[in-house]
Structure formats: structure tokens, C-alpha cells
């Protein structure tokens, strides 16, 4: 079966739009082309659908029709010049997002249609500018003038966007006769729009000044200098200054032309000193003072170095000032805190002295009252009992002094005793841990006998085995007589013995585990054989046959639940389970 080539998927909206354009008269075509805004808005510029839609606009000649429509006089079209601005924006969107595959199509698009589109866009701007100039400057007509100027700037913005996307057409933009006509016009709004466009075009392609005609360069520069010298509008003068600086920055030989061709420009610039763009004026003045491009470049580098040094020194100075401010602030805060601490200490010392004075007075008062009571008691007592009373008082005083001294001494030595107790407890813990570790090591060594002598080898058995070895050597004499062969056999035997010693521990551990497992199985089987029936089982039997291990208990619970489920099922489901079990058994049998 032969393969069929599938035609690419087309956008129905583009097809319907192209058919509608073909059936419509010339005056109705711009209104139909405005429908492209919704189609282009549905697919972003860089997306796959956006590229496909823009390519289809080229294939169905919609782009060509759009370029031709811009030649019309939009004053008789619905929407007036706003329609023209909208079509210019649509044209820039299509041109920026189109991607033609073939080189012939690309060259045709860039060499034929783009220059024509730029020319038609400038024609639209020229017509808008003429319409704007014919409207009288009255307050009632200001809205119409502003609307036309917005359309004018919108079309120029479309020109700039197309130039951004295709820098190779920048020469066509500058060489367009409409651009120079708009630049030399007397309408300030139109001139300001063109002056805003010029830096954008020069920024797109910096080599464009070298490619255009020398006469055209001088014409543009003459008109810019004329605007600086004759014009009275500060905004136009500012735009002209920026354009001159941009041209001189891109094309250095133009500085020599500026210094030789326009010698009288320097005194004229003085009238714009306080107009708000003094920085640009200073740069032009410095270029005129330099006299040539080389000196101007040297002066510019010197000014740049001076500015860098100035900014750096200012940065360093500000940094030092910030550090000094922080240091002074820190010093003041520290001084204030220290003053507060000193005042607090003085207050505490004063309070301590006051407290000590009060305590001293209190002690004196207590002592005085005690002495008074003592004297009063002595006065009351008979003379015979006075001596005995004084002795009792001395004894009580001595006891109290001893008690206070012992308490003071115990408090002084409490820290040392606490450290000794901690050391003693730590030593006990360390000793306990070491003894436990040594006990574990001893038990681990006694668990298995890893000596060379195998278990069960007695002296009689050793003699018997030695006789068998001797008899085997006599019956089977050695086949190797050379020393090299004997050394190889000896090395092989030593390697085998080493491997035996290496695996001896794990082998004996496995044997011990195996024996323990067999003993456990024997015990479990014996318990199961002696187990009573379920109807006679009691709590002690259940505890005896219950397991504390979680995996075992879980498996037993799962099996019990499965057994109960099978008992509750009908007979035909039990039959199916039995058949499945038989199939599993047959499969296992086949596998083994």
C-alpha cells in the first residue's frame, strides 16, 4: 500500500479571512484585517502555533495585502487613522514572529516586502503628520490632535519593532525620504517622534552610519544642529542633543565633522544651560573643546576615570562614616551601660551598708534585751543557784558556737564532697561496664570451641587415626619426588588448611544453630503430640502453646482467620480452592 503525503493542518480562521478579503472591496479590507488581532493574540509570538499562523498569513498573501493597504488614505476608512495604527501594530507582530523555511522565501521577504512595508509605514506617518498640522490649535480640537499624535507614535513604534527584529533594514529606514521630510518639518510633535526613533534605529545596528550615504549623514546632522540653534522648545532640543551624542558615540569620525563643520555651535548651546539636560550639553561642549575625535575620546576616558575615582572615594568615605557612626553609637551605648552598672553597684553597696547597719543595730538590741533578761533572772534567783545558772548558760553558748562552726565547716567542704561522690559513682559505673564487657567476652569465647582439636577426639581415637594414616601412606606411596612438586603440594595443603580455619568459626556456629533448631523442633513436636484436644484445653494449655514472638503470633492469627473464612464459604468455593492448591502442588512438583 503506497504511503500518502498528508497536507499540513491549516487554520480555518486564516482561510476564512483570506476568502473574505478576496471578496471585499478595497475600502472594506482594513476593517477585515483588524480581525488578525484576535487570531494573533490566541497564539504567542514564539510558540509553535504562533509561527504557523504567521507563516500562513504569508502563504495566503494576507501579509502582502496588509502592506498594500497601508498605502490607502485612511481618512475615508472606518476608524480613521486609529485603524492605520492598529494595522501597523499587526504588521509588526506578524513580521517579528514569522519563520520562513526556504532561503528564497526569506530573501524575498527581507529584500522586497520589508523595505516596502517600512516605506508604507512612513507614508502613513507623513499623512498623519499632515493631518495633524492642518488641525487648528484650539482647545476644542485638542482631543483630535492628541489622538492623531498617539496614532503617529504608534506607527513609529511599529517601525522600531520591525527594525529590532531585522537590523539589516535599518539602512532602509534611515534612507527613507519620508524620515528626512518628517525631521525637517515645523511640527514639534512630529519632530520629537522622529528624534525618539533615531536612537532606537542606531541602537539596533551600530554599523548603519558607516553604510549610509555621506550626504544623508550630513543632512541628518545639519537638521539636528539646526534644531539646537533655531528651535525654542526645550524637549526638541533635548532630543536633538541625545541624537547628536548617539551618532557621535557610534560613528567617531562624526566628532571631527562636528568640530570643523559647526564651529559656531558652541556659543549657541549656552542658551540651553538651565533647560534640564545640562549633562548632555556638557558632553557636546567638551567634544567641541577637544577639536578632534581622538582628543575627545581621551578626554572622555579621563572624565570616566575621574568619575570612577570620585564614586570610589565617595563610597570609601561613606563606608568609613558608617563605621564611625556605628563605633560612636557603640561607644555611647557601652558608656551608658557602664554608667548604669556603676550606679546600680553603688546603689547595691549603699543598700548593703544600710542592711548591715540595721542588722548590727538589731543584734545589739537583741544582745541588750538578752543581757537585761539575764540580769533580771540573776536578781530573782537565790545566791546559791546563781553559779549553777551561769555554768548552764556557758554550756549552752558553747553548744551553739560548736553547732554554728560545724555547719559553716560542712558548707565549706560540701563542694569537695560532692565532687568526690561524683567521681566515686563514675568509677563504679566504669567498673560495672568493664566487668560486664569482660563477662560478655568470656561467654562469647566459651560459646564455641574454636581450637584446632575437633570435638570428640580422644587419645585412643587419635592413635587409631594415626595408624590409618600410616597404613594409607604405605599402600599409596607419594608420586612426587622432586622438591618443587613437594613444595607445591605443601603450599596447596597449607592453603586448604587456612581456608578450613577461616570457615571453622562460621561452620561451627551454623552447626550449633542447626542443633539448637532440631532440639527446639523435637521439643515442639513432643509438646504437640502431648497436646490435649481443643474441647479439653484450658487456660494453662493456651498459655503453654502461645508464642510471645510478634511474627509467629501474626502468622497464626492470619491462618486462623483464613481457616474461618474457608469454613464459612459454600462448598463450590472450597472445591475451587482445593483445585488451586492441587495446581500449585503440581507446579511445585514440576519445578523440582
C-alpha positions, 0 to 999 in steps of 0.5 A: 500500500503506497504511503500518502503525503498528508497536507499540513493542518491549516487554520480555518480562521486564516482561510476564512479571512483570506476568502473574505478579503478576496471578496471585499472591496478595497475600502472594506479590507482594513476593517477585515484585517483588524480581525488578525488581532484576535487570531494573533493574540490566541497564539504567542509570538514564539510558540509553535502555533504562533509561527504557523499562523504567521507563516500562513498569513504569508502563504495566503498573501494576507501579509502582502495585502496588509502592506498594500493597504497601508498605502490607502488614505485612511481618512475615508476608512472606518476608524480613521487613522486609529485603524492605520495604527492598529494595522501597523501594530499587526504588521509588526507582530506578524513580521517579528514572529514569522519563520520562513523555511526556504532561503528564497522565501526569506530573501524575498521577504527581507529584500522586497516586502520589508523595505516596502512595508517600512516605506508604507509605514512612513507614508502613513506617518507623513499623512498623519503628520499632515493631518495633524498640522492642518488641525487648528490649535484650539482647545476644542480640537485638542482631543483630535490632535492628541489622538492623531499624535498617539496614532503617529507614535504608534506607527513609529513604534511599529517601525522600531519593532520591525527594525529590532527584529531585522537590523539589516533594514535599518539602512532602509529606514534611515534612507527613507525620504519620508524620515528626512521630510518628517525631521525637517518639518515645523511640527514639534510633535512630529519632530520629537517622534522622529528624534525618539526613533533615531536612537532606537534605529542606531541602537539596533545596528551600530554599523548603519552610519558607516553604510549610509550615504555621506550626504544623508549623514550630513543632512541628518546632522545639519537638521539636528544642529539646526534644531539646537540653534533655531528651535525654542522648545526645550524637549526638541532640543533635548532630543536633538542633543541625545541624537547628536551624542548617539551618532557621535558615540557610534560613528567617531569620525562624526566628532571631527565633522562636528568640530570643523563643520559647526564651529559656531555651535558652541556659543549657541548651546549656552542658551540651553544651560538651565533647560534640564539636560545640562549633562548632555550639553556638557558632553557636546561642549567638551567634544567641541573643546577637544577639536578632534575625535581622538582628543575627545575620546581621551578626554572622555576616558579621563572624565570616566576615570575621574568619575570612577575615582570620585564614586570610589572615594565617595563610597570609601568615605561613606563606608568609613562614616558608617563605621564611625557612626556605628563605633560612636553609637557603640561607644555611647551605648557601652558608656551608658551601660557602664554608667548604669552598672556603676550606679546600680553597684553603688546603689547595691553597696549603699543598700548593703551598708544600710542592711548591715547597719540595721542588722548590727543595730538589731543584734545589739538590741537583741544582745541588750534585751538578752543581757537585761533578761539575764540580769533580771533572772540573776536578781530573782534567783537565790545566791546559791543557784546563781553559779549553777545558772551561769555554768548552764548558760556557758554550756549552752553558748558553747553548744551553739558556737560548736553547732554554728562552726560545724555547719559553716565547716560542712558548707565549706567542704560540701563542694569537695564532697560532692565532687568526690561522690561524683567521681566515686559513682563514675568509677563504679559505673566504669567498673560495672561496664568493664566487668560486664564487657569482660563477662560478655567476652568470656561467654562469647569465647566459651560459646564455641570451641574454636581450637584446632582439636575437633570435638570428640577426639580422644587419645585412643581415637587419635592413635587409631587415626594415626595408624590409618594414616600410616597404613594409607601412606604405605599402600599409596606411596607419594608420586612426587619426588622432586622438591618443587612438586613437594613444595607445591603440594605443601603450599596447596595443603597449607592453603586448604588448611587456612581456608578450613580455619577461616570457615571453622568459626562460621561452620561451627556456629551454623552447626550449633544453630542447626542443633539448637533448631532440631532440639527446639523442633523435637521439643515442639513436636513432643509438646504437640503430640502431648497436646490435649484436644481443643474441647479439653484445653484450658487456660494453662494449655493456651498459655503453654502453646502461645508464642510471645514472638510478634511474627509467629503470633501474626502468622497464626492469627492470619491462618486462623482467620483464613481457616474461618473464612474457608469454613464459612464459604459454600462448598463450590468455593472450597472445591475451587480452592482445593483445585488451586492448591492441587495446581500449585502442588503440581507446579511445585512438583514440576519445578523440582 
